[in-house]
Amino acid sequence: MKTLFYFILLCLTCLTISCISTDGFYINTTDYVNIIEVSIPDTVNNLQDAQIRAKAMAPNGCWSNLNFVFSKNTGFEYSLIAIGNYETQGTCPEVIVYKDTIINFKPTNTGIYKFFITKTPYDISIDTMIVK
């Protein structure tokens, strides 16, 4: 499953298309977006719904279609990333683009769950949840 997750990330990175048209400069790519807030409950009961909240931010108006990808790595490990579409012909509106999400998470076993959150492409934080 972890290999599939990294394969998907590799495919997203490979979708990066940069070309120069006859009219000028043009970029269209799908890439990581910064996750600026995450809220994961510290402790929950087994088989009970828990809400994971997250907020992503893109720095300008060339970004659109922000989405979160929440995936299971192993039995007790999960990953959360945010991605978006970046499209420009050279200039971008000076507006910040946000996206919020609530992920309903229902643990099926007791134990300590780890969540790997990609806040930026080079900043991955780990949060834990105790399931009783």
C-alpha positions in Angstrom: 0.0 0.0 0.0 2.9 2.3 0.8 4.4 1.6 -2.6 1.1 2.5 -4.2 1.0 5.8 -2.3 4.5 6.7 -3.5 3.7 5.7 -7.0 0.7 8.0 -7.0 2.9 10.8 -5.7 5.4 10.1 -8.4 2.6 10.2 -11.0 1.3 13.5 -9.7 4.8 14.9 -9.9 5.2 13.6 -13.5 2.0 15.3 -14.4 3.9 18.5 -14.1 3.7 20.0 -17.6 5.6 23.0 -18.6 5.5 24.2 -22.2 5.9 27.3 -24.2 3.1 28.0 -26.7 3.3 30.3 -29.7 1.4 32.9 -27.6 3.9 33.0 -24.8 4.7 31.4 -21.4 2.3 28.7 -20.0 2.6 26.4 -17.0 0.0 23.8 -15.9 1.0 21.4 -13.1 -0.4 19.5 -10.2 1.7 19.8 -7.0 1.8 19.8 -3.3 0.0 22.6 -1.4 0.9 23.6 2.1 -1.2 22.3 5.0 -1.3 25.1 7.5 -3.6 23.6 10.2 -4.4 20.1 11.4 -6.5 18.9 14.3 -6.4 15.2 15.3 -8.1 14.0 18.5 -5.6 12.7 21.1 -7.8 9.9 22.3 -10.9 8.2 20.9 -12.8 5.0 21.5 -12.5 2.0 19.2 -15.2 1.8 16.5 -16.3 5.4 17.2 -16.1 8.2 14.6 -13.4 10.8 15.0 -13.0 13.9 13.0 -9.7 15.0 11.5 -9.7 18.6 10.4 -7.2 20.2 8.1 -6.7 23.5 6.2 -4.5 24.0 3.1 -3.3 27.2 1.6 -1.9 28.2 -1.8 0.0 31.5 -2.1 -1.8 33.0 -5.2 -4.7 32.9 -7.5 -3.0 30.6 -10.1 -3.8 27.7 -7.7 -7.2 25.9 -8.0 -8.9 22.6 -7.2 -7.2 22.1 -3.9 -7.8 18.7 -2.5 -6.7 16.4 0.4 -5.4 12.9 0.0 -5.8 10.7 3.1 -4.4 7.2 2.7 -3.6 4.2 4.8 0.1 3.2 4.8 -0.1 0.2 7.1 -2.4 -1.0 9.8 -1.8 1.9 12.2 -0.2 4.5 9.9 -1.9 7.0 7.7 -0.8 9.9 5.4 -2.4 13.2 4.7 -1.3 15.5 1.8 -2.8 18.4 0.0 -2.5 18.9 -3.7 -3.7 21.5 -6.2 -3.6 22.6 -9.8 -1.3 25.5 -10.7 -1.9 27.2 -14.0 -0.4 30.4 -15.3 0.5 32.3 -18.4 3.1 34.4 -16.5 1.2 36.4 -13.9 -1.0 35.3 -11.0 -3.7 37.2 -9.0 -2.5 38.3 -5.6 -5.1 36.3 -3.6 -4.6 33.4 -1.2 -6.5 30.2 -1.9 -7.7 28.1 1.0 -9.4 24.7 1.3 -10.8 23.2 4.5 -11.7 19.6 5.1 -13.1 17.3 7.7 -12.2 13.6 7.4 -14.4 11.2 9.3 -12.0 8.5 10.7 -13.3 5.3 12.3 -10.6 3.2 13.9 -11.2 -0.6 13.9 -8.5 -1.7 16.4 -7.2 -0.4 19.7 -3.7 1.0 19.8 -1.6 4.0 18.8 -2.3 5.4 15.3 0.3 7.5 13.5 -0.6 10.2 11.0 2.2 11.5 8.7 1.1 15.0 7.6 3.0 16.6 4.7 2.8 20.3 5.7 5.2 21.3 2.9 7.1 19.0 0.5 10.1 19.0 2.9 8.2 19.2 6.2 6.4 16.0 7.3 5.0 16.0 10.9 3.8 13.0 12.8 0.7 13.1 15.0 -0.7 10.3 17.1 -4.1 9.1 18.2 -4.7 6.7 21.1 -7.6 4.4 20.4 -9.0 2.7 23.6 
